[in-house]
């Protein structure tokens, strides 16, 4: 079992990304970037809470903390699901039965490998909505942290959807249709300000 990417120092994580191994890849790295974005927004709200005990800000911190935890878990899940997909690619296809079993395994793994980044994108969209809502209440000296967090979130959301695009060819037609619709909706949400 692989250990969490969150237990490595950033320097080691960067070395792992740049290695010849396929994981961690774009999905997990994008989810880490999204986690940093959420953390910046959450920090700005926490600093503001030192001066403003507004209940809506407390609720925002709780929601952002939950989203951050979700993204942490999804980053590790992304690595795991991609490894499962890579293992399915190695399945034998030397006869019709084996080839069909491989195809079914690949479709199943590709569906899971699509669901993880879609869940991450949903979390990003939720965090962006919170950031937009709380921005006016944040201490002016650190509103740039909210803005930086939003930029990271938006870029990470767009980036995780590239992983979904990469999986489309492996999906069964009905699953592909559903996943494409969700991806289009997510992209539209990410482009709204």
RODO-2510 file (C-alpha; in nm, 4 decimals, decimal comma):
residues 193
     n   res          X          Y          Z
     1     x     0,0000     0,0000     0,0000
     2     x     0,1256     0,3418    -0,0949
     3     x     0,1676     0,6046     0,1715
     4     x    -0,0080     0,9365     0,1399
     5     x     0,1524     1,2069    -0,0692
     6     x     0,0830     1,4344     0,2260
     7     x     0,3437     1,2626     0,4425
     8     x     0,6332     1,3609     0,2147
     9     x     0,8177     1,6920     0,2326
    10     x     0,7363     1,9187    -0,0621
    11     x     1,0849     1,8694    -0,2051
    12     x     1,0341     1,4905    -0,2168
    13     x     0,6865     1,5369    -0,3625
    14     x     0,8354     1,7514    -0,6424
    15     x     1,1010     1,4857    -0,7060
    16     x     0,8290     1,2195    -0,7228
    17     x     0,6336     1,4287    -0,9734
    18     x     0,9365     1,4771    -1,1966
    19     x     1,0420     1,1103    -1,1887
    20     x     0,9761     0,8556    -1,4629
    21     x     0,6874     0,7077    -1,2610
    22     x     0,3363     0,7901    -1,3881
    23     x     0,2185     0,8906    -1,0406
    24     x     0,1751     1,1367    -0,8900
    25     x     0,0524     1,2975    -1,2085
    26     x    -0,1607     1,5854    -1,3243
    27     x    -0,4690     1,4883    -1,1263
    28     x    -0,3046     1,4552    -0,7871
    29     x    -0,0843     1,7596    -0,8440
    30     x    -0,3878     1,9663    -0,9435
    31     x    -0,5706     1,8503    -0,6324
    32     x    -0,2738     1,9542    -0,4201
    33     x    -0,2820     2,2966    -0,5880
    34     x    -0,6553     2,3178    -0,5143
    35     x    -0,5838     2,2291    -0,1526
    36     x    -0,3350     2,5156    -0,1345
    37     x    -0,5971     2,7465    -0,2850
    38     x    -0,8592     2,6452    -0,0293
    39     x    -0,6025     2,6844     0,2470
    40     x    -0,5272     3,0428     0,1423
    41     x    -0,8954     3,1360     0,1468
    42     x    -0,9418     2,9606     0,4806
    43     x    -0,6408     3,1433     0,6262
    44     x    -0,7806     3,4798     0,5176
    45     x    -1,1107     3,4013     0,6884
    46     x    -0,9339     3,2829     1,0051
    47     x    -0,7306     3,6037     1,0216
    48     x    -1,0482     3,8048     0,9727
    49     x    -1,2164     3,6113     1,2538
    50     x    -0,9559     3,7523     1,4923
    51     x    -1,1259     4,0903     1,4445
    52     x    -1,4738     3,9967     1,3297
    53     x    -1,6689     3,7179     1,5006
    54     x    -1,9379     3,7115     1,2307
    55     x    -2,1221     3,3770     1,2296
    56     x    -2,1146     3,3492     0,8498
    57     x    -1,7343     3,3574     0,8649
    58     x    -1,7280     3,0749     1,1198
    59     x    -1,9505     2,8707     0,8905
    60     x    -1,7203     2,9486     0,5958
    61     x    -1,4158     2,8259     0,7890
    62     x    -1,5942     2,5021     0,8711
    63     x    -1,6977     2,4487     0,5099
    64     x    -1,3535     2,5349     0,3725
    65     x    -1,1877     2,3018     0,6221
    66     x    -1,4168     2,0211     0,5093
    67     x    -1,3413     2,0906     0,1429
    68     x    -0,9684     2,0989     0,2162
    69     x    -0,9899     1,7572     0,3840
    70     x    -1,1889     1,6205     0,0923
    71     x    -0,9260     1,7402    -0,1562
    72     x    -0,6485     1,5881     0,0556
    73     x    -0,8201     1,2501     0,0374
    74     x    -0,9012     1,2844    -0,3321
    75     x    -0,5372     1,3541    -0,4207
    76     x    -0,4378     1,0191    -0,2710
    77     x    -0,7417     0,8516    -0,4319
    78     x    -0,6354     0,9856    -0,7706
    79     x    -0,3004     0,8116    -0,7440
    80     x    -0,4641     0,4873    -0,6353
    81     x    -0,7252     0,4878    -0,9119
    82     x    -0,4667     0,5663    -1,1774
    83     x    -0,2486     0,2808    -1,0553
    84     x    -0,5510     0,0512    -1,0855
    85     x    -0,6008     0,1733    -1,4415
    86     x    -0,2347     0,1079    -1,5239
    87     x    -0,2683    -0,2439    -1,3807
    88     x    -0,5738    -0,3060    -1,5993
    89     x    -0,3717    -0,1953    -1,9028
    90     x    -0,1249    -0,4758    -1,8253
    91     x    -0,3952    -0,7447    -1,8312
    92     x    -0,3482    -1,0015    -2,1078
    93     x    -0,5463    -0,9677    -2,4306
    94     x    -0,4152    -1,2709    -2,6190
    95     x    -0,7586    -1,4156    -2,6921
    96     x    -1,1141    -1,2883    -2,7242
    97     x    -1,2149    -1,3741    -2,3665
    98     x    -0,9077    -1,2130    -2,2125
    99     x    -0,9406    -0,9098    -2,4376
   100     x    -1,3043    -0,8620    -2,3295
   101     x    -1,2124    -0,8997    -1,9602
   102     x    -0,9376    -0,6408    -2,0084
   103     x    -1,1795    -0,4038    -2,1838
   104     x    -1,4323    -0,4328    -1,8990
   105     x    -1,1602    -0,3788    -1,6382
   106     x    -1,0284    -0,0743    -1,8234
   107     x    -1,3754     0,0772    -1,8547
   108     x    -1,4391     0,0261    -1,4838
   109     x    -1,1032     0,1744    -1,3852
   110     x    -1,1451     0,4671    -1,6268
   111     x    -1,4860     0,5424    -1,4782
   112     x    -1,3394     0,5523    -1,1276
   113     x    -1,0422     0,7539    -1,2542
   114     x    -1,2953     1,0035    -1,3939
   115     x    -1,5106     1,0209    -1,0826
   116     x    -1,2206     1,1255    -0,8577
   117     x    -1,1277     1,4400    -1,0553
   118     x    -1,4960     1,5236    -1,1024
   119     x    -1,5406     1,5084    -0,7251
   120     x    -1,2346     1,7299    -0,6860
   121     x    -1,3780     1,9774    -0,9349
   122     x    -1,7080     1,9814    -0,7428
   123     x    -1,5101     2,0634    -0,4276
   124     x    -1,3244     2,3399    -0,6110
   125     x    -1,6501     2,4917    -0,7351
   126     x    -1,7909     2,4858    -0,3813
   127     x    -1,4760     2,6550    -0,2467
   128     x    -1,4939     2,9219    -0,5171
   129     x    -1,8529     3,0000    -0,4213
   130     x    -1,7516     3,0398    -0,0570
   131     x    -1,4536     3,2573    -0,1510
   132     x    -1,6763     3,4842    -0,3581
   133     x    -1,9267     3,5125    -0,0741
   134     x    -1,6757     3,5926     0,2008
   135     x    -1,4395     3,8141     0,0015
   136     x    -1,6165     4,1418     0,0967
   137     x    -1,5903     4,0581     0,4684
   138     x    -1,2211     3,9633     0,4656
   139     x    -0,9674     4,2005     0,6205
   140     x    -0,8513     4,4253     0,3362
   141     x    -0,4806     4,3630     0,4005
   142     x    -0,5197     3,9957     0,3128
   143     x    -0,7885     4,0005     0,0461
   144     x    -0,5061     3,9260    -0,1991
   145     x    -0,4795     3,5820    -0,0348
   146     x    -0,8441     3,5181    -0,1192
   147     x    -0,7737     3,6275    -0,4763
   148     x    -0,4635     3,4067    -0,5003
   149     x    -0,6626     3,1172    -0,3567
   150     x    -0,9346     3,1706    -0,6153
   151     x    -0,6811     3,1714    -0,8996
   152     x    -0,5261     2,8492    -0,7725
   153     x    -0,8682     2,6896    -0,7326
   154     x    -0,9870     2,7882    -1,0791
   155     x    -0,6649     2,6669    -1,2462
   156     x    -0,6687     2,3424    -1,0473
   157     x    -1,0327     2,2811    -1,1360
   158     x    -0,9574     2,3226    -1,5061
   159     x    -0,6505     2,1001    -1,4750
   160     x    -0,8280     1,8095    -1,3015
   161     x    -1,0836     1,8015    -1,5804
   162     x    -0,8023     1,7237    -1,8254
   163     x    -0,7727     1,3875    -1,6489
   164     x    -1,1390     1,3235    -1,7161
   165     x    -1,0838     1,4053    -2,0838
   166     x    -0,7985     1,1534    -2,0961
   167     x    -1,0255     0,8763    -1,9670
   168     x    -1,3167     0,9291    -2,2071
   169     x    -1,1934     0,6904    -2,4759
   170     x    -1,1900     0,4013    -2,2283
   171     x    -1,5439     0,4489    -2,0992
   172     x    -1,8546     0,2593    -2,2035
   173     x    -2,0788     0,4776    -2,4261
   174     x    -2,3444     0,5460    -2,1589
   175     x    -2,0835     0,6310    -1,8968
   176     x    -1,9015     0,8515    -2,1489
   177     x    -2,2209     1,0469    -2,2167
   178     x    -2,2792     1,1057    -1,8446
   179     x    -1,9178     1,1984    -1,7753
   180     x    -1,9015     1,4389    -2,0701
   181     x    -2,2183     1,6152    -1,9479
   182     x    -2,0726     1,6526    -1,5976
   183     x    -1,7424     1,7771    -1,7373
   184     x    -1,9117     2,0399    -1,9537
   185     x    -2,1190     2,1582    -1,6566
   186     x    -1,8076     2,1761    -1,4394
   187     x    -1,6148     2,3736    -1,7014
   188     x    -1,9044     2,6171    -1,7307
   189     x    -1,9118     2,6639    -1,3534
   190     x    -1,5370     2,7272    -1,3439
   191     x    -1,5561     3,0005    -1,6056
   192     x    -1,8255     3,1965    -1,4205
   193     x    -1,7030     3,4731    -1,1947
***
